[in-house]
């Protein structure tokens, strides 16, 4: 969610920190701030809203200093305001914080009783007040920071900056990601390696419970038991061009357009140039698995819903789906012959990571499907399968969703072959269908101008209904989610057969109903449900292929898609769902890449 940056530099830190925070804008935020130490004096600047407001503040009131910390805040405790913005400062210490301190009320009451005066509504201010108290007791900055960490309950990534200390940042993580960047006579800190692009490609990821002491020349890392430890440094390809719009109006537009190339490249990563077989990590074994557990949040959960159809049809594996935020609270029954699959774009989703930790040691294999192979979820899995989508900056997931679907399809086909449910000929045929995905996605993208015209009407709606059956049912959910996320139109999705069990009461001449229905085994049933909508004056947009549109007859609005094999239909039909949301949002003038109240990476429960 929030973004953290720290820099021990040879040069002025504020401009570098501001640039790094801009690279983290995609995570979502509503205020921002920077603190530095200059000639021994700790000072800070904060602003509400976009980073341009902080930039303006720094122009009129510069913040010199060659060591500093910065933050973009997504409000949890206390609304967006300068007082609630980070960095928080008390006495000789300033702190930036991602996460939630669960025992902050008890700490605040205790500190207030001792005379501490709070100026914000945040849980984070308890951290600086606590550290300030320890400093007043005569502790060194390192001692005070460590004593503070021992008092905190909950999830956090933290960076401490101290008055009088121009070559020191102390950082810590528990439940929220944090990485250290190594420079030449400089040291960097980020909640995301993307923040450090252009400054360094040498990255050390802190492990759960780690805390570290940073100077310009040294890094000392300590584990949760306060034992000094060595964490590996790795080279990460961080290309500024990857987080550039490349001529597109929005990151979302760029990322939709990237899908054919990304899907083609990812296919080659898993199958080789001829797509003759799916290569998986050695030891990943479906033959002794009796049940799959699939756990995710948001868009990734809808990818799992689609994959459930694939695993059950092609591999004969029963699949149990769970929303990550609910999973571990229902005492799920787990066994050594279960395989758990966790899907997350960032690999840092707090609920998904907590669910993974809940099953570890209880199931036979833990598999993650992630976009960041160095993420916490990837590192804590038995096997991590990257989707190779590259950085996704737009909050509303597009290329990551279709790439997740592709990797899950490959996984289901490999499971089917290994379990003897697919013959070699069937296996090869299905892989050929997957190899055709990039071309079909490109054809779907070519419908953009038609979609733009259709959404002129849609943008005036207050409510929208999405319908689908079979694998199109999860796609209906994904379409509704996308529309809600970036256009702020209320949208719901239903299995088309459920329409008459309640939702049909909503149908009138003012309600647009988007029906996703390729010509498949369920087409006739879906069209029957669509006719029920049209009989009640519902405004239907049918998305289907040429045969489907011909069979459906006259409909108020139609969008023709290419005729595709059933296996890959969910991947291809994701594209019009994305473009409908995108162009509706453009008509309404909303912030496409950074919609209100949303964050790209949800690192708190």
C-alpha positions in Angstrom: 0.0 0.0 0.0 2.0 2.9 1.3 5.5 3.6 -0.1 8.8 4.0 1.9 12.0 5.4 0.6 15.3 6.1 2.5 18.5 7.5 1.2 22.0 7.9 2.6 23.4 10.0 -0.3 26.4 11.9 -1.4 24.0 14.5 -2.8 20.9 16.3 -1.7 18.4 13.6 -0.6 15.0 15.4 -1.1 15.0 15.4 -4.9 16.1 11.8 -5.0 13.5 10.8 -2.5 10.8 12.6 -4.4 11.7 10.9 -7.6 11.7 7.5 -5.9 8.3 8.2 -4.4 7.0 9.0 -7.8 7.9 5.5 -8.9 5.8 4.2 -6.0 2.7 6.3 -6.8 1.0 3.3 -8.4 0.7 1.7 -4.9 -2.0 4.2 -4.0 -1.7 7.1 -1.5 -3.4 10.3 -0.3 -0.6 12.2 1.4 3.2 12.3 1.3 6.2 13.7 3.1 10.0 13.7 3.5 12.3 14.2 6.5 16.0 14.9 6.3 18.9 15.7 8.7 21.0 18.7 7.7 23.9 20.0 9.8 22.6 17.8 12.6 19.0 19.2 12.5 16.0 16.9 11.8 13.3 18.6 9.7 10.4 17.5 7.5 7.9 18.6 4.9 4.4 17.1 4.3 1.5 17.6 2.0 -2.0 16.1 1.3 -2.9 14.8 -2.1 -0.7 14.1 -5.0 3.1 14.3 -5.0 3.0 17.5 -7.0 1.7 19.2 -3.9 4.7 18.0 -1.9 6.9 19.1 -4.8 5.4 22.6 -4.7 6.0 22.7 -0.9 9.7 21.8 -1.4 10.1 24.6 -4.0 8.8 27.2 -1.7 10.3 25.7 1.5 13.4 23.6 0.6 14.5 20.7 2.7 18.3 20.3 2.5 20.2 17.3 3.8 22.0 14.3 2.4 20.2 11.7 4.5 16.4 11.4 4.5 13.3 9.2 4.5 10.1 9.7 2.5 6.6 8.2 2.4 3.4 8.1 0.5 0.5 7.3 2.9 -2.7 5.4 2.3 -5.0 6.3 5.2 -5.9 3.7 7.7 -6.0 5.3 11.2 -7.0 8.9 10.6 -8.1 10.6 7.4 -5.8 12.3 4.9 -4.4 15.5 6.5 -1.0 17.1 7.0 -1.1 16.2 10.7 -1.6 12.5 9.8 0.9 12.4 7.0 4.3 10.8 7.4 7.0 11.2 8.4 5.9 11.5 12.0 8.3 13.2 14.4 8.6 13.5 18.2 11.6 15.1 19.7 14.8 13.7 18.1 13.3 11.0 15.9 11.2 10.8 12.7 9.6 7.6 11.4 7.8 6.4 8.2 5.7 3.3 8.5 3.7 0.9 6.3 1.3 -1.4 8.0 -0.9 -1.3 11.2 0.2 -1.3 14.8 -2.5 -3.4 16.5 -1.7 -2.4 20.1 -1.3 1.4 19.4 -4.3 2.3 21.6 -2.7 0.7 24.7 0.7 2.3 23.9 -0.9 5.7 23.3 -2.8 5.6 26.6 0.4 4.7 28.4 2.5 7.4 26.7 -0.2 10.0 27.2 -0.3 9.2 30.9 3.5 9.8 31.0 3.0 13.3 29.4 3.4 12.6 25.7 1.4 15.0 23.5 0.0 13.5 20.3 -0.7 15.6 17.3 -2.3 13.1 14.9 -4.9 10.3 14.8 -2.5 7.7 13.5 -1.2 4.5 15.0 2.3 5.4 13.6 2.7 8.4 16.0 2.9 5.9 18.9 6.1 4.6 17.4 7.9 8.0 17.4 6.6 8.9 20.8 7.8 5.5 22.2 11.2 5.9 20.6 11.5 9.5 21.8 10.8 8.3 25.3 13.6 5.7 25.1 16.0 8.4 23.8 15.1 10.6 26.7 16.0 7.8 29.0 19.5 7.9 27.6 19.4 5.1 25.1 21.3 5.4 21.8 19.3 5.6 18.5 20.0 1.9 17.9 19.0 0.9 21.4 15.9 3.1 21.3 14.7 1.7 17.9 15.2 -1.8 19.0 13.4 -1.3 22.3 10.5 0.3 20.3 10.3 -2.7 18.0 9.9 -5.1 21.0 6.8 -3.1 22.1 5.0 -3.2 18.7 2.3 -5.7 17.8 1.0 -6.0 14.2 2.5 -5.5 10.7 5.1 -2.9 9.8 7.9 -1.8 7.6 9.7 1.1 9.4 12.5 3.5 8.8 13.9 5.7 11.6 15.8 8.9 11.2 17.5 10.7 14.1 18.4 14.3 14.9 22.2 14.6 14.9 22.7 11.5 12.9 23.7 12.2 9.3 25.0 8.7 8.5 22.3 6.5 10.0 19.0 5.0 9.1 17.5 2.2 11.1 14.8 0.0 9.4 12.7 -3.0 10.2 10.1 -5.3 8.8 7.4 -7.5 10.1 4.6 -8.4 7.7 5.3 -5.6 5.2 8.1 -5.8 2.6 11.3 -3.8 2.7 14.5 -4.0 0.7 17.9 -2.4 0.9 19.8 -1.0 -2.1 23.6 -0.9 -2.2 25.4 2.0 -3.9 28.9 3.3 -4.1 29.3 5.2 -0.9 25.5 5.4 -0.7 22.8 3.3 0.7 19.1 3.1 -0.2 15.9 1.7 1.3 12.6 1.0 -0.4 9.3 -0.8 0.3 9.5 -1.9 -3.4 12.6 -2.4 -5.5 11.0 -0.3 -8.2 11.5 2.7 -6.0 15.3 2.2 -6.4 15.3 2.0 -10.2 18.0 4.2 -11.6 19.9 4.4 -8.3 21.1 0.8 -8.0 20.4 -2.8 -9.2 22.0 -4.4 -6.1 19.2 -5.4 -3.7 19.0 -7.1 -0.4 15.5 -8.2 0.8 14.9 -8.2 4.5 13.3 -11.4 5.8 10.4 -11.5 8.2 11.3 -10.0 11.6 14.6 -8.5 10.4 15.9 -5.1 11.4 18.9 -3.3 10.0 21.4 -0.5 10.7 22.3 1.4 7.5 25.2 3.8 6.9 26.6 5.0 3.6 29.3 2.2 3.7 27.7 -0.6 5.8 24.6 -2.7 6.4 24.2 -4.7 9.5 21.1 -7.0 9.5 19.7 -8.7 12.6 17.0 -11.3 12.7 14.0 -11.5 15.0 16.2 -12.9 17.8 18.6 -9.9 17.5 21.3 -12.2 16.0 23.4 -10.5 13.3 22.8 -12.4 10.0 23.7 -12.2 6.4 21.0 -11.7 3.8 22.0 -12.3 0.2 22.5 -9.4 -2.2 21.1 -10.0 -5.7 21.1 -8.0 -8.9 17.7 -7.0 -10.0 17.0 -5.6 -13.5 15.4 -2.3 -12.7 14.7 -0.4 -15.9 13.1 3.0 -15.7 11.5 2.4 -19.1 9.4 -0.3 -17.5 7.6 2.3 -15.4 7.2 4.8 -18.1 3.9 5.2 -20.0 5.7 4.8 -23.4 3.5 7.3 -25.2 0.2 6.0 -23.8 -2.2 8.2 -21.9 -2.3 5.9 -18.9 -0.3 3.0 -17.5 -3.5 0.9 -17.8 -3.6 1.6 -21.6 0.0 0.7 -21.9 -0.4 -2.5 -19.9 -3.5 -3.6 -21.9 -1.5 -3.1 -25.1 1.4 -5.1 -23.8 -0.6 -8.2 -23.3 0.1 -10.0 -26.6 3.9 -9.6 -26.3 3.9 -10.5 -22.6 1.8 -13.6 -23.1 3.9 -14.8 -26.0 7.2 -14.3 -24.0 5.8 -16.0 -20.9 4.6 -19.0 -23.0 8.1 -19.4 -24.3 9.5 -19.2 -20.8 7.4 -22.2 -19.8 7.3 -24.3 -22.9 10.2 -23.3 -25.1 9.9 -22.0 -28.7 7.9 -25.0 -29.9 5.5 -25.2 -27.0 5.8 -28.9 -26.9 5.7 -29.4 -23.1 5.3 -27.4 -19.9 8.5 -27.1 -17.9 7.9 -26.9 -14.2 10.4 -26.8 -11.2 11.8 -30.2 -10.4 9.8 -31.9 -7.6 6.5 -30.2 -8.4 4.3 -33.3 -8.5 0.6 -33.6 -9.1 0.4 -37.4 -9.1 0.0 -37.8 -5.4 -2.3 -34.7 -4.9 -5.9 -35.5 -3.9 -7.1 -31.9 -3.6 -6.1 -28.4 -4.6 -6.6 -25.4 -2.4 -6.5 -22.1 -4.3 -6.3 -18.9 -2.3 -6.1 -15.3 -3.5 -7.7 -11.8 -3.3 -9.5 -9.6 -5.7 -8.7 -10.1 -9.4 -6.3 -12.9 -8.5 -9.2 -14.7 -6.9 -11.2 -14.6 -10.2 -8.2 -16.1 -11.9 -8.4 -18.9 -9.4 -12.1 -19.3 -10.2 -11.4 -19.8 -13.8 -8.6 -22.2 -13.0 -10.9 -24.3 -10.9 -12.8 -25.2 -14.1 -9.5 -26.1 -15.8 -8.0 -28.2 -13.1 -11.3 -30.2 -12.6 -11.9 -30.7 -16.3 -8.4 -31.4 -17.6 -6.7 -32.9 -14.5 -9.6 -34.5 -12.6 -8.5 -32.6 -9.4 -11.1 -31.3 -7.0 -10.5 -27.7 -6.2 -11.5 -25.7 -3.2 -11.4 -21.9 -3.5 -11.0 -19.3 -0.7 -10.7 -15.6 -0.5 -7.5 -15.1 1.4 -8.9 -12.8 4.0 -11.4 -15.5 5.1 -9.4 -18.6 4.7 -7.6 -19.0 8.0 -10.5 -18.0 10.1 -12.6 -21.0 9.2 -10.3 -23.7 10.4 -9.8 -25.3 7.0 -9.2 -29.1 6.9 -5.7 -29.7 5.6 -3.7 -32.8 4.7 -0.3 -33.9 3.4 -1.8 -34.9 0.0 -3.2 -31.4 -0.5 -1.5 -28.8 -2.7 -2.1 -25.2 -1.9 -1.8 -22.6 -4.7 -1.5 -18.9 -3.8 -1.9 -16.3 -6.5 -0.8 -12.7 -6.0 0.4 -10.0 -8.4 2.7 -8.3 -5.9 3.6 -11.4 -3.9 3.2 -9.2 -0.8 -0.6 -9.3 -0.3 -0.9 -9.4 3.4 -4.0 -11.7 3.6 -2.6 -14.1 1.0 0.8 -14.2 2.8 -0.9 -14.9 6.1 -2.9 -17.7 4.5 0.2 -19.2 3.1 1.9 -19.2 6.5 -1.2 -20.9 7.9 -0.9 -23.9 5.6 2.8 -24.3 5.5 3.8 -27.6 7.1 0.2 -28.8 6.9 0.0 -29.5 3.2 2.3 -31.4 0.9 3.2 -28.6 -1.5 2.9 -24.8 -1.5 2.9 -23.3 -4.9 2.7 -19.6 -5.7 1.9 -17.8 -8.9 3.4 -14.3 -8.7 4.6 -11.5 -10.7 7.6 -10.7 -8.4 9.8 -13.8 -8.0 11.7 -12.1 -5.1 8.5 -11.3 -3.2 7.7 -12.7 0.3 5.1 -15.1 -1.0 7.5 -16.5 -3.7 10.3 -16.9 -1.2 8.1 -18.7 1.3 6.6 -21.1 -1.2 7.8 -24.6 -2.0 7.6 -23.6 -5.7 7.2 -20.2 -7.1 5.9 -19.8 -10.7 6.5 -16.2 -12.1 4.0 -14.9 -14.6 6.6 -12.8 -16.4 4.3 -9.8 -16.8 6.8 -7.1 -15.8 5.9 -4.2 -13.5 2.2 -3.5 -13.5 1.7 0.1 -12.4 -2.0 0.7 -13.0 -4.0 -0.2 -9.9 -6.6 -2.1 -11.9 -4.8 -5.3 -12.9 -4.8 -6.1 -16.7 -1.7 -7.8 -18.0 -1.1 -9.5 -14.7 -4.6 -11.1 -14.7 -4.2 -12.5 -18.2 -0.7 -13.7 -17.4 -2.0 -15.4 -14.2 -4.6 -17.2 -16.3 -2.0 -18.4 -18.8 0.3 -19.8 -16.1 -2.6 -21.5 -14.3 -3.8 -23.0 -17.6 -0.3 -24.3 -18.3 -0.3 -25.8 -14.8 -3.7 -27.4 -15.2 -2.6 -29.0 -18.5 0.6 -30.3 -17.1 -1.4 -31.8 -14.1 -3.7 -33.4 -16.6 -0.9 -35.0 -18.5 0.9 -36.2 -15.4 -2.2 -37.7 -13.9 -3.1 -39.5 -17.1 -6.3 -37.5 -17.8 -4.9 -36.1 -21.0 -3.4 -38.2 -23.7 -0.2 -36.9 -25.3 -2.2 -35.8 -28.4 -4.8 -34.0 -26.3 -2.0 -32.4 -24.2 -0.2 -31.2 -27.4 -3.5 -29.9 -28.9 -4.3 -27.9 -25.8 -0.8 -26.4 -25.7 -1.3 -25.3 -29.4 -4.5 -23.5 -28.3 -2.6 -21.7 -25.6 0.1 -20.8 -28.1 -2.6 -19.0 -30.1 -3.6 -16.7 -27.2 -1.3 -13.7 -28.1 -2.8 -13.4 -31.6 -6.4 -13.6 -30.4 -5.7 -11.1 -27.6 -4.3 -8.7 -30.3 -7.6 -9.2 -32.3 -9.6 -8.4 -29.2 -7.6 -5.2 -28.7 -8.4 -4.2 -32.2 -12.1 -3.7 -31.0 -11.1 -0.7 -28.9 -12.7 2.0 -31.0 -16.0 0.1 -31.1 -15.8 -0.4 -27.3 -15.1 3.3 -26.8 -18.3 4.2 -28.6 -20.4 1.6 -26.7 -19.2 3.0 -23.4 -20.4 6.5 -24.1 -23.9 5.2 -23.1 -22.5 3.0 -20.3 -20.8 5.9 -18.6 -24.2 7.5 -17.8 -25.4 4.5 -15.8 -25.5 4.3 -12.0 -25.6 0.5 -11.9 -24.4 -2.2 -14.3 -25.0 -6.0 -14.3 -22.6 -8.6 -15.7 -23.8 -12.1 -16.6 -21.9 -15.2 -17.6 -22.0 -19.0 -17.3 -19.2 -21.5 -16.8 -15.8 -19.9 -17.2 -17.5 -16.7 -18.2 -19.0 -16.4 -14.7 -15.6 -15.5 -13.1 -15.0 -13.2 -16.1 -18.3 -11.4 -15.3 -17.0 -10.9 -11.8 -13.7 -9.5 -13.1 -15.6 -7.2 -15.5 -17.7 -5.9 -12.7 -14.7 -5.4 -10.5 -12.8 -3.4 -13.1 -15.8 -1.2 -13.8 -16.2 -0.5 -10.1 -12.5 0.2 -9.5 -11.9 2.9 -12.0 -15.3 4.3 -13.1 -16.9 4.2 -9.6 -20.1 2.8 -11.2 -21.8 0.2 -9.0 -21.5 -3.1 -10.8 -22.5 -6.7 -9.9 -21.9 -10.0 -11.5 -24.1 -13.1 -11.5 -24.1 -16.5 -12.9 -26.7 -16.1 -15.6 -28.8 -19.0 -14.3 -29.1 -17.2 -11.0 -30.8 -14.3 -12.5 -34.3 -15.5 -11.8 -33.5 -16.3 -8.2 -33.6 -12.6 -7.2 -31.5 -10.3 -9.3 -34.1 -10.1 -12.1 -36.0 -7.8 -9.8 -33.4 -5.1 -10.6 -34.0 -5.2 -14.4 -35.6 -2.1 -16.0 -35.0 0.2 -18.9 -32.2 2.0 -17.0 -30.0 -1.0 -16.2 -27.3 -2.0 -18.6 -26.6 -5.7 -18.6 -23.4 -7.0 -20.1 -23.6 -10.6 -21.2 -20.3 -12.5 -21.8 -21.2 -15.5 -24.0 -18.9 -17.1 -26.5 -20.6 -19.8 -28.6 -20.0 -22.8 -26.4 -21.9 -25.7 -24.7 -23.6 -23.2 -22.4 -24.4 -20.6 -25.0 -28.1 -21.5 -25.5 -28.8 -21.4 -21.7 -27.0 -18.0 -21.4 -29.0 -16.5 -24.3 -32.2 -17.8 -22.7 -31.3 -15.8 -19.6 -30.5 -12.8 -21.7 -33.9 -13.0 -23.4 -35.4 -12.7 -19.9 -33.6 -9.5 -19.4 -34.6 -8.1 -22.8 -38.3 -9.0 -22.1 -38.1 -6.6 -19.1 -36.5 -3.7 -21.2 -33.0 -4.3 -19.8 -30.3 -2.7 -22.0 -28.2 -5.6 -23.1 -24.6 -5.6 -24.5 -23.8 -9.1 -25.8 -20.2 -10.0 -26.1 -19.8 -13.1 -28.3 -18.3 -14.4 -31.5 -19.8 -14.4 -35.0 -21.8 -17.6 -34.6 -23.0 -16.5 -31.2 -24.2 -13.1 -32.4 -25.9 -14.8 -35.4 -27.7 -17.3 -33.1 -28.7 -14.6 -30.6 -30.6 -12.5 -33.1 -31.4 -8.9 -32.5 -29.9 -7.4 -29.4 -29.7 -3.7 -28.4 -25.9 -3.7 -28.5 -23.3 -6.3 -29.6 -19.6 -6.7 -29.6 -18.1 -9.3 -31.9 -15.1 -11.2 -30.6 -12.9 -13.6 -32.5 -13.9 -17.3 -32.5 -11.6 -19.0 -30.0 -11.1 -22.5 -28.5 -13.0 -22.9 -25.2 -9.8 -23.3 -23.1 -8.5 -19.8 -23.9 -11.8 -18.0 -24.0 -11.4 -16.5 -20.5 -8.0 -15.0 -21.4 -9.3 -13.4 -24.6 -12.6 -12.2 -23.1 -10.7 -10.5 -20.3 -9.6 -7.9 -22.8 -13.1 -6.4 -23.6 -13.8 -6.4 -19.9 -10.7 -4.3 -19.3 -11.4 -1.9 -22.2 -15.0 -1.4 -21.2 -13.9 -0.3 -17.7 -11.1 1.9 -19.1 -13.2 3.8 -21.7 -16.1 4.2 -19.3 -13.7 5.7 -16.8 -12.3 8.0 -19.5 -15.8 9.2 -20.3 -16.5 9.9 -16.7 -13.1 11.7 -16.1 -11.9 9.5 -13.2 -8.3 8.8 -12.3 -7.7 5.6 -14.3 -4.3 4.6 -12.9 -4.8 5.7 -9.3 -8.5 5.4 -8.5 -9.7 6.8 -5.2 -9.4 4.7 -2.0 -7.4 1.9 -3.7 -3.9 0.7 -3.5 -2.0 -1.6 -5.8 -0.4 -3.7 -3.2 -2.5 -4.4 -0.1 0.0 -5.1 2.6 -2.3 -4.7 5.6 -5.3 -6.8 6.7 
